[in-house]
């Protein structure tokens, strides 16, 4: 006997890794295993899908019913078969949109950098933060740099405020409850009233302005990018030192950044609300 080696619990899919218990959530593992199997098999009966993943039918049925409740799988009463649901398609489409977004945005970002002389950034919203996913750096010696994956607070970010401006008042409140309104510089908008006033201006002109709110001496102008449902899924911005982005230039750069964002929206099949 192999003492110390955990036995495979009854009903665990045979294709699953032999990690120690506690390293994964078993129910979630099984649910994802069923989803992947349905992706490969198409429409299939309960007994067949349970057999394919090495899971008791009763267990598979409970998980499928849970996934059905959330729209990730569907059940056809006439054929008694399970299949992938619309919510799975939406999740997959979101990934494709994001992948397509980064590729499509590169050309526009490079053009924006060449025209303005400032670094162009692309970021998405994630759990109350902005996450930078791509950047085209300026040739100027002083520039902003955000490594892909860098996270920032939405209220102190050009792209973050652009995305917040496309949310409802309640959605903004729920987002800010996760992160608060920490102060990074004396210009950070730490009051809800100040922030909502700024978001109203952003919504009206369709571009946002970060006036040294995250880093002293640095400014940022941004606008939202929309998906096919008219939802803001990302933002594009230019950022640079205050000395190269004076007030007069900001008013001209705002519409230029907005046009760049609209170009990307159209390129990915999006719709401007």
C-alpha positions as CSV (number, residue, x, y, z in Angstrom):
1,X,0.0,0.0,0.0
2,X,1.1,3.6,-0.7
3,X,0.7,5.2,2.7
4,X,0.5,9.0,2.7
5,X,-0.8,9.2,-0.9
6,X,-4.4,10.6,-0.9
7,X,-6.9,8.3,-2.6
8,X,-9.0,9.6,-5.5
9,X,-12.3,10.4,-3.9
10,X,-15.4,8.7,-5.4
11,X,-16.7,10.6,-8.4
12,X,-13.6,12.8,-9.0
13,X,-13.0,13.2,-12.8
14,X,-10.1,10.9,-13.8
15,X,-8.6,13.7,-15.8
16,X,-8.2,15.9,-12.8
17,X,-4.7,16.5,-11.3
18,X,-3.9,14.7,-8.0
19,X,-3.5,17.9,-6.0
20,X,-3.9,17.6,-2.2
21,X,-7.4,18.4,-0.9
22,X,-7.8,22.1,-0.2
23,X,-5.7,23.3,-3.2
24,X,-8.9,23.6,-5.3
25,X,-12.6,24.0,-4.8
26,X,-13.9,20.6,-5.7
27,X,-17.4,21.7,-6.8
28,X,-16.0,24.4,-9.0
29,X,-13.5,22.0,-10.5
30,X,-16.3,19.6,-11.3
31,X,-18.4,22.3,-12.8
32,X,-15.6,23.5,-15.0
33,X,-14.9,19.9,-16.0
34,X,-18.5,19.5,-17.1
35,X,-18.5,22.8,-19.0
36,X,-15.3,21.8,-20.9
37,X,-16.8,18.4,-21.7
38,X,-20.0,20.0,-23.0
39,X,-17.9,22.2,-25.2
40,X,-16.3,19.2,-26.8
41,X,-19.4,17.0,-27.0
42,X,-22.1,19.5,-27.9
43,X,-25.6,18.2,-26.8
44,X,-25.3,15.1,-24.6
45,X,-27.5,13.2,-22.1
46,X,-26.8,13.2,-18.4
47,X,-25.6,9.6,-18.3
48,X,-23.2,10.2,-21.2
49,X,-21.7,13.3,-19.8
50,X,-21.3,11.7,-16.4
51,X,-19.6,8.7,-17.9
52,X,-17.2,10.9,-20.0
53,X,-15.9,12.8,-17.0
54,X,-16.0,10.0,-14.5
55,X,-18.6,11.5,-12.2
56,X,-21.7,9.9,-10.6
57,X,-24.8,11.0,-12.5
58,X,-26.4,12.4,-9.3
59,X,-23.4,14.6,-8.7
60,X,-23.3,15.7,-12.3
61,X,-27.0,16.5,-12.3
62,X,-26.7,18.8,-9.2
63,X,-23.9,20.7,-10.8
64,X,-25.6,21.0,-14.1
65,X,-28.8,22.3,-12.5
66,X,-26.7,24.9,-10.7
67,X,-25.0,26.0,-14.0
68,X,-28.4,26.0,-15.7
69,X,-29.7,28.4,-13.0
70,X,-27.0,30.9,-14.0
71,X,-27.4,30.3,-17.8
72,X,-24.2,28.5,-18.4
73,X,-25.9,25.3,-19.6
74,X,-29.2,24.5,-21.1
75,X,-31.5,21.5,-20.9
76,X,-33.7,20.3,-23.8
77,X,-36.7,18.6,-22.4
78,X,-37.6,17.0,-25.7
79,X,-34.2,15.3,-26.2
80,X,-33.2,15.1,-22.5
81,X,-29.8,16.5,-23.5
82,X,-27.6,19.1,-21.9
83,X,-25.7,21.8,-23.9
84,X,-23.7,25.0,-23.4
85,X,-25.8,28.0,-22.5
86,X,-25.9,31.6,-23.6
87,X,-23.9,32.8,-20.5
88,X,-21.0,30.7,-21.5
89,X,-21.1,32.3,-24.9
90,X,-21.1,35.8,-23.3
91,X,-18.1,34.9,-21.1
92,X,-16.2,33.6,-24.1
93,X,-17.1,36.6,-26.2
94,X,-15.8,38.9,-23.5
95,X,-12.4,37.2,-23.7
96,X,-12.4,37.5,-27.5
97,X,-13.4,41.1,-27.3
98,X,-10.5,41.8,-24.9
99,X,-8.0,39.9,-27.1
100,X,-9.3,41.6,-30.2
101,X,-9.3,44.9,-28.4
102,X,-5.5,44.9,-27.6
103,X,-4.6,43.9,-31.2
104,X,-6.9,46.5,-32.8
105,X,-5.9,49.3,-30.4
106,X,-2.2,49.1,-31.2
107,X,-2.4,51.0,-34.5
108,X,-4.6,53.7,-33.1
109,X,-2.4,54.0,-30.0
110,X,0.7,54.4,-32.1
111,X,-1.0,57.1,-34.2
112,X,-2.2,58.9,-31.1
113,X,1.3,58.8,-29.6
114,X,2.9,60.2,-32.8
115,X,0.3,63.0,-33.2
116,X,0.4,64.1,-29.5
117,X,4.0,63.3,-28.6
118,X,2.7,61.6,-25.4
119,X,2.5,58.0,-24.2
120,X,-0.7,56.2,-25.2
121,X,-2.2,53.8,-22.7
122,X,-4.9,51.1,-22.8
123,X,-6.6,49.8,-19.7
124,X,-9.7,47.9,-18.5
125,X,-11.8,48.0,-15.4
126,X,-11.4,45.2,-12.9
127,X,-13.0,44.9,-9.4
128,X,-12.9,48.7,-8.7
129,X,-9.5,49.3,-10.3
130,X,-8.1,50.0,-13.7
131,X,-5.6,47.5,-15.1
132,X,-3.2,48.6,-17.8
133,X,-3.0,46.1,-20.6
134,X,-1.0,47.9,-23.3
135,X,1.1,51.0,-23.8
136,X,2.9,52.8,-26.7
137,X,5.6,55.0,-25.1
138,X,6.6,58.4,-26.3
139,X,10.0,59.2,-27.6
140,X,10.3,62.1,-25.1
141,X,12.7,61.5,-22.2
142,X,10.2,62.2,-19.4
143,X,7.2,59.9,-19.7
144,X,4.7,57.8,-17.8
145,X,5.3,54.1,-17.7
146,X,2.7,51.5,-16.7
147,X,3.8,47.9,-17.0
148,X,1.0,45.6,-18.3
149,X,-0.9,44.3,-15.3
150,X,-0.3,47.5,-13.3
151,X,-3.4,48.3,-11.2
152,X,-4.6,51.7,-10.1
153,X,-7.6,53.3,-8.3
154,X,-10.3,54.4,-10.7
155,X,-11.0,57.8,-9.0
156,X,-7.4,58.8,-9.5
157,X,-7.0,57.7,-13.1
158,X,-8.0,59.3,-16.4
159,X,-9.2,56.0,-17.8
160,X,-10.7,55.1,-14.4
161,X,-12.8,58.3,-14.3
162,X,-13.8,57.8,-18.0
163,X,-15.2,54.3,-17.1
164,X,-16.9,55.6,-13.9
165,X,-18.6,58.3,-15.9
166,X,-20.3,55.6,-18.0
167,X,-21.8,54.0,-14.9
168,X,-25.0,54.8,-13.0
169,X,-24.7,56.7,-9.7
170,X,-25.4,53.5,-7.8
171,X,-22.8,51.5,-9.8
172,X,-20.2,54.2,-9.0
173,X,-21.1,54.1,-5.3
174,X,-20.8,50.3,-5.2
175,X,-17.4,50.4,-7.0
176,X,-16.0,53.0,-4.7
177,X,-17.2,51.1,-1.6
178,X,-14.7,48.4,-2.6
179,X,-11.7,50.8,-2.7
180,X,-12.6,54.0,-1.0
181,X,-11.2,57.4,-2.1
182,X,-7.6,57.4,-0.9
183,X,-5.6,60.6,-1.3
184,X,-2.4,60.3,-3.5
185,X,-1.7,64.0,-4.0
186,X,-3.3,67.2,-2.8
187,X,-5.3,67.2,-6.1
188,X,-6.8,63.8,-5.7
189,X,-10.6,63.9,-5.6
190,X,-11.3,62.4,-2.2
191,X,-14.8,63.8,-1.7
192,X,-17.8,62.0,-3.3
193,X,-19.3,65.3,-4.2
194,X,-16.1,66.5,-6.0
195,X,-15.8,63.2,-7.8
196,X,-19.5,63.1,-9.0
197,X,-19.2,66.7,-10.2
198,X,-16.1,65.7,-12.2
199,X,-17.8,62.6,-13.6
200,X,-20.8,64.8,-14.8
201,X,-18.4,66.9,-16.8
202,X,-16.6,63.8,-18.1
203,X,-19.9,62.3,-19.2
204,X,-21.0,65.5,-21.0
205,X,-17.8,66.0,-23.0
206,X,-17.0,62.2,-23.3
207,X,-13.4,62.5,-22.2
208,X,-11.8,62.7,-18.7
209,X,-8.9,64.6,-17.2
210,X,-6.6,63.5,-14.5
211,X,-5.0,66.7,-13.3
212,X,-2.0,65.4,-11.2
213,X,-4.5,63.4,-9.1
214,X,-2.3,60.3,-9.0
215,X,1.2,61.7,-9.5
216,X,2.3,65.3,-9.0
217,X,3.6,66.7,-12.2
218,X,1.7,64.2,-14.4
219,X,-1.5,64.7,-16.3
220,X,-3.7,62.3,-18.3
221,X,-6.6,62.6,-20.8
222,X,-8.8,59.6,-21.5
223,X,-11.9,58.3,-23.1
224,X,-14.0,55.1,-23.0
225,X,-14.1,52.2,-25.5
226,X,-17.4,50.4,-25.9
227,X,-18.5,46.9,-26.9
228,X,-21.3,45.8,-29.2
229,X,-23.9,46.4,-26.5
230,X,-22.7,50.0,-25.9
231,X,-21.0,49.1,-22.6
232,X,-17.7,50.7,-21.6
233,X,-15.2,47.9,-21.5
234,X,-11.9,49.8,-21.6
235,X,-10.3,53.2,-22.1
236,X,-7.5,54.8,-24.0
237,X,-5.5,57.7,-22.7
238,X,-2.4,59.9,-23.2
239,X,-0.3,60.8,-20.2
240,X,2.7,63.1,-19.8
241,X,4.3,65.8,-17.6
242,X,2.2,68.9,-16.8
243,X,4.7,71.1,-18.6
244,X,3.9,69.4,-21.9
245,X,0.1,69.2,-21.2
246,X,-0.9,72.8,-20.3
247,X,-4.6,73.7,-19.9
248,X,-5.0,75.1,-23.4
249,X,-3.6,71.9,-25.0
250,X,-5.8,69.6,-22.8
251,X,-8.9,71.1,-24.2
252,X,-7.7,70.2,-27.7
253,X,-6.3,66.8,-26.8
254,X,-9.6,65.7,-25.1
255,X,-11.6,65.5,-28.3
256,X,-8.6,63.9,-30.1
257,X,-8.4,61.1,-27.5
258,X,-12.2,60.7,-27.7
259,X,-12.0,60.2,-31.5
260,X,-9.2,57.6,-31.0
261,X,-11.4,55.7,-28.6
262,X,-14.4,55.9,-31.0
263,X,-12.1,54.5,-33.8
264,X,-11.2,51.5,-31.7
265,X,-14.9,51.1,-30.7
266,X,-15.9,50.9,-34.4
267,X,-12.9,48.6,-35.2
268,X,-14.0,46.0,-32.6
269,X,-17.6,46.2,-33.7
270,X,-18.7,48.3,-30.7
271,X,-21.5,50.8,-30.4
272,X,-21.1,54.3,-29.0
273,X,-24.1,54.9,-26.6
